[in-house]
């Protein structure tokens, strides 16, 4: 390994992945790393006031999010697993 090459850690998280058409409706069509997908989802959730007021850890899905999540309400922990099914290598 040459000195110019740094060891790659967490490269799976940094790899740009292509969103499905359902996910692209929420975060846009460009390939992005998982970390950016999560950030964009939270931006969308906050912009559209989709956090459950009684339990902020739960997300109330509008039509666009329901197409991705598959149900009306998800926890923030479920969300990452469900979104992973909508990402593929470009």
C-alpha positions as CSV (number, residue, x, y, z in Angstrom):
1,X,0.0,0.0,0.0
2,X,1.4,3.4,-1.0
3,X,1.6,6.2,1.5
4,X,-1.0,8.2,-0.5
5,X,-3.7,5.6,0.1
6,X,-5.4,5.9,3.5
7,X,-7.1,2.7,4.8
8,X,-10.8,2.8,4.0
9,X,-13.0,2.6,7.1
10,X,-16.8,2.6,6.9
11,X,-16.5,2.7,3.1
12,X,-19.9,1.0,2.9
13,X,-21.5,4.0,4.6
14,X,-19.7,6.4,2.3
15,X,-20.5,4.7,-0.9
16,X,-23.1,6.5,-3.0
17,X,-26.2,4.5,-3.5
18,X,-29.1,5.0,-5.9
19,X,-32.5,5.5,-4.3
20,X,-35.6,3.7,-5.6
21,X,-38.2,5.8,-7.4
22,X,-40.3,5.9,-4.1
23,X,-37.3,7.1,-2.1
24,X,-36.2,9.5,-4.8
25,X,-39.6,11.2,-4.4
26,X,-38.6,12.1,-0.9
27,X,-34.8,12.7,-1.1
28,X,-34.2,13.3,-4.8
29,X,-32.9,11.0,-7.6
30,X,-29.1,11.5,-7.1
31,X,-27.0,8.6,-5.7
32,X,-26.0,9.5,-2.1
33,X,-24.2,7.8,0.8
34,X,-26.4,6.2,3.5
35,X,-25.4,9.0,6.0
36,X,-26.8,11.6,3.6
37,X,-30.0,9.6,3.0
38,X,-30.7,9.7,6.7
39,X,-30.0,13.4,6.9
40,X,-32.3,14.1,3.9
41,X,-35.1,12.0,5.4
42,X,-34.9,13.9,8.7
43,X,-34.9,17.2,6.8
44,X,-38.1,16.0,5.0
45,X,-39.7,14.7,8.2
46,X,-39.0,18.0,10.0
47,X,-40.1,20.2,7.1
48,X,-43.4,18.3,6.9
49,X,-43.9,18.1,10.7
50,X,-44.1,14.2,10.6
51,X,-42.8,13.4,14.0
52,X,-45.5,12.0,16.4
53,X,-46.1,14.9,18.9
54,X,-46.9,12.3,21.6
55,X,-43.7,10.3,20.9
56,X,-41.0,12.2,19.0
57,X,-39.2,8.9,18.2
58,X,-42.1,7.9,15.9
59,X,-42.5,9.2,12.4
60,X,-46.0,9.6,11.0
61,X,-45.8,8.7,7.3
62,X,-47.4,10.9,4.6
63,X,-48.1,9.3,1.2
64,X,-44.5,9.7,0.0
65,X,-43.0,8.2,3.1
66,X,-45.6,5.5,3.3
67,X,-44.5,4.3,-0.2
68,X,-41.0,3.9,1.2
69,X,-41.8,2.6,4.7
70,X,-44.8,0.5,3.9
71,X,-46.9,1.6,6.9
72,X,-48.5,4.7,8.5
73,X,-46.1,5.0,11.4
74,X,-42.5,3.8,12.0
75,X,-39.9,4.3,14.8
76,X,-36.7,6.1,13.9
77,X,-34.9,2.7,14.5
78,X,-37.2,0.9,12.0
79,X,-36.7,3.7,9.5
80,X,-33.1,2.9,8.7
81,X,-33.8,-0.7,8.0
82,X,-36.8,0.0,5.8
83,X,-34.9,2.6,3.8
84,X,-32.0,0.2,3.2
85,X,-34.4,-1.8,0.9
86,X,-34.7,1.2,-1.3
87,X,-31.0,1.7,-1.9
88,X,-28.9,0.0,-4.5
89,X,-25.5,0.3,-6.0
90,X,-25.7,2.6,-9.1
